[in-house]
Amino acid sequence: HEREHDREISELVTKHEEEVEKLRAELNKEQQHLLDEVQQQMAATHRLEIEQVQLQSQTLHNLELEALRLSLNNLHTSQLELTQSNLRKEKETALVELREMLNDKRAQEIAILQSRHQLEWEKLKEQCLKEKEDL
């Protein structure tokens, strides 16, 4: 029973690790997608700003456009950080839920094994008493 229990625990650990790796891969994929999207948005914004700067010869307008670009970059950076933070929180929540689920399953399995052990103990006890009586 101990070997079977150890094997079951090992399987649960392996399954847990696989699920964690899957979640990590999904998180990395989503982060990369968001980074690409932000980079595309920043590149598009940058191109627009360069075209506008070339059309305007006034220094004041050029400074305003640069301030706008910096503001957008800061906004995008803030959005990316917020998104990464949210993804990290979601990942942590998912991991906590998975851990709780695995702990619950383990507790159930332990209860089942204890119940089986108790039944076997009772059978052996009865068998022992019967053999005593027979003797």
Salt bridges, closest charged atoms under 4 A:
GLU11 OE2 - ARG7 NH1 2.42
GLU21 OE2 - ARG24 NH1 2.86
GLU37 OE1 - HIS33 NE2 3.55
GLU49 OE1 - ARG69 NE 3.79
GLU64 OE1 - HIS61 ND1 3.64
GLU66 OE2 - ARG69 NH2 2.81
GLU120 OE2 - HIS1 NE2 3.01
